[in-house]
Amino acid sequence: MENHTQTALRVSKITIVINLLLSVVKLAAGLIAHSGAMVSDAVHSASDVFSTVVVIIGMRAAGKESDREHPYGHERMECVAAIVLAGVLLITGLFIGWEGVQSILSADEHPLPVPGILALIAAAVSIAVKEGMYWYTRKAARQIQSDALMADAWHHRSDALSSVGALIGISGAQLGVPVLDPIASLVICLMIAKAAYDIFRDAVNKMVDESCDEETEAAVRQCTLSHDGIDRIDLLRTRKFGNRIYIEMEVAMNGDLTLTEAHHRAEEVHSDIEKAFPQVKHIMIHVNPAEGPGHSDTVA
C-alpha cells in the first residue's frame, strides 16, 4: 500500500505529463487559429508544471524521517510548499485580472482578431481535462490530507477557469462581443484570489500549532472513554503539525490499580486512537488516580 508521500508523488508525476501535453496542444491551437487568449492559456498550463514541482519538493522534504536536528519530523515543509503555491496562485489570478483590465481599457484602440473554431475546441478540451485533473488531485489530497496537493488541485482549477475565460472570449469575439473575455477574466481573478487566501490561511494555521476541530476532539474523547477502566478525561490537548496530529491527554483510573495494570490500559487507549485516526503521529497519555489529581504513569 502506498504511503502519504508515494501517493502525492504519483499524482504529481501524472499531472506534470498531462500539463505538458495540454500546453503543447493549446499552444498549437492558439497559433494556428490566431487566438492570443489560447496562447496565454497554454502558458498558464505550462506554469502549472512549476507548481507541481514545488509540491514534489515539499512532499519529499516532509516525508523525511526524524533526525537529531528535527526530532518531530519534517511535516511542516508541506505547509511551506502550500504557502508558496498560494503565492503562485495569487500571482496567477492577479495576472489574469490585469490582462482583463488592460483589454477593457484598450478595446477601442486595439481590436482583437476573430479566432478560428480550432481555438474554441481547444478551450473546451482544456476545461474538461483541467477540471478532471482538479477532482483527481483533490481526491488524493483529501485522502492523504495534504495541504500542498490540495493547493496544486486548486491550481488546476484556476487553469480550468482561465480556459473558461478563453472560451467566453473566443465565443464573444465570434459573436461580435469581445468585451466578454476581459469581464470573465476579472470574475475568475476574484475566484482564484479567494482560493489562494483560503490555502494560505489553512497552511499558516497548521504552522502555528492550531488545535483540531471540535468533531475530531469529540471522536478522540469517545474512543478513549469506550475503554473499560477509564473513569474520565481530565485533559485533552491536540495540535496540528503539518498534516499530522499530536495529542496530549490525562485520563483518570482507579487509584488501586498497580502501575503495570494502569500502564497496560493506557497503552490500549494509545494503540486504539492511532488505529482509529491514521493522521495521529504522536500521543502522550498521563494517568491520574480517579481519587486525586496526581500522575501515576505516562505512556508516550
Secondary structure in CASP SS format (residue, H / E / C, confidence):
PFRMAT SS
TARGET T0000
AUTHOR 0000-0000-0000
METHOD secondary structure of the structure
MODEL  1
M C 1.00
E C 1.00
N C 1.00
H H 1.00
T H 1.00
Q H 1.00
T H 1.00
A H 1.00
L H 1.00
R H 1.00
V H 1.00
S H 1.00
K H 1.00
I H 1.00
T H 1.00
I H 1.00
V H 1.00
I H 1.00
N H 1.00
L H 1.00
L H 1.00
L H 1.00
S H 1.00
V H 1.00
V H 1.00
K H 1.00
L H 1.00
A H 1.00
A H 1.00
G H 1.00
L H 1.00
I H 1.00
A C 1.00
H C 1.00
S C 1.00
G H 1.00
A H 1.00
M H 1.00
V H 1.00
S H 1.00
D H 1.00
A H 1.00
V H 1.00
H H 1.00
S H 1.00
A H 1.00
S H 1.00
D H 1.00
V H 1.00
F H 1.00
S H 1.00
T H 1.00
V H 1.00
V H 1.00
V H 1.00
I H 1.00
I H 1.00
G H 1.00
M H 1.00
R H 1.00
A H 1.00
A H 1.00
G C 1.00
K C 1.00
E C 1.00
S C 1.00
D C 1.00
R C 1.00
E C 1.00
H C 1.00
P C 1.00
Y C 1.00
G C 1.00
H C 1.00
E C 1.00
R H 1.00
M H 1.00
E H 1.00
C H 1.00
V H 1.00
A H 1.00
A H 1.00
I H 1.00
V H 1.00
L H 1.00
A H 1.00
G H 1.00
V H 1.00
L H 1.00
L H 1.00
I H 1.00
T H 1.00
G H 1.00
L H 1.00
F H 1.00
I H 1.00
G H 1.00
W H 1.00
E H 1.00
G H 1.00
V H 1.00
Q H 1.00
S H 1.00
I H 1.00
L H 1.00
S C 1.00
A C 1.00
D C 1.00
E C 1.00
H C 1.00
P C 1.00
L C 1.00
P C 1.00
V C 1.00
P C 1.00
G C 1.00
I H 1.00
L H 1.00
A H 1.00
L H 1.00
I H 1.00
A H 1.00
A H 1.00
A H 1.00
V H 1.00
S H 1.00
I H 1.00
A H 1.00
V H 1.00
K H 1.00
E H 1.00
G H 1.00
M H 1.00
Y H 1.00
W H 1.00
Y H 1.00
T H 1.00
R H 1.00
K H 1.00
A H 1.00
A H 1.00
R H 1.00
Q H 1.00
I H 1.00
Q C 1.00
S C 1.00
D H 1.00
A H 1.00
L H 1.00
M H 1.00
A H 1.00
D H 1.00
A H 1.00
W H 1.00
H H 1.00
H H 1.00
R H 1.00
S H 1.00
D H 1.00
A H 1.00
L H 1.00
S H 1.00
S H 1.00
V H 1.00
G H 1.00
A H 1.00
L H 1.00
I H 1.00
G H 1.00
I H 1.00
S H 1.00
G H 1.00
A H 1.00
Q H 1.00
L H 1.00
G C 1.00
V C 1.00
P C 1.00
V C 1.00
L H 1.00
D H 1.00
P H 1.00
I H 1.00
A H 1.00
S H 1.00
L H 1.00
V H 1.00
I H 1.00
C H 1.00
L H 1.00
M H 1.00
I H 1.00
A H 1.00
K H 1.00
A H 1.00
A H 1.00
Y H 1.00
D H 1.00
I H 1.00
F H 1.00
R H 1.00
D H 1.00
A H 1.00
V H 1.00
N H 1.00
K H 1.00
M H 1.00
V C 1.00
D C 1.00
E C 1.00
S C 1.00
C C 1.00
D C 1.00
E H 1.00
E H 1.00
T H 1.00
E H 1.00
A H 1.00
A H 1.00
V H 1.00
R H 1.00
Q H 1.00
C H 1.00
T H 1.00
L H 1.00
S C 1.00
H C 1.00
D C 1.00
G C 1.00
I C 1.00
D C 1.00
R E 1.00
I E 1.00
D E 1.00
L E 1.00
L E 1.00
R E 1.00
T E 1.00
R E 1.00
K E 1.00
F E 1.00
G C 1.00
N C 1.00
R E 1.00
I E 1.00
Y E 1.00
I E 1.00
E E 1.00
M E 1.00
E E 1.00
V E 1.00
A E 1.00
M E 1.00
N C 1.00
G C 1.00
D C 1.00
L C 1.00
T C 1.00
L H 1.00
T H 1.00
E H 1.00
A H 1.00
H H 1.00
H H 1.00
R H 1.00
A H 1.00
E H 1.00
E H 1.00
V H 1.00
H H 1.00
S H 1.00
D H 1.00
I H 1.00
E H 1.00
K H 1.00
A H 1.00
F C 1.00
P C 1.00
Q C 1.00
V E 1.00
K E 1.00
H E 1.00
I E 1.00
M E 1.00
I E 1.00
H E 1.00
V E 1.00
N E 1.00
P E 1.00
A C 1.00
E C 1.00
G C 1.00
P C 1.00
G C 1.00
H C 1.00
S C 1.00
D E 1.00
T E 1.00
V E 1.00
A C 1.00
END
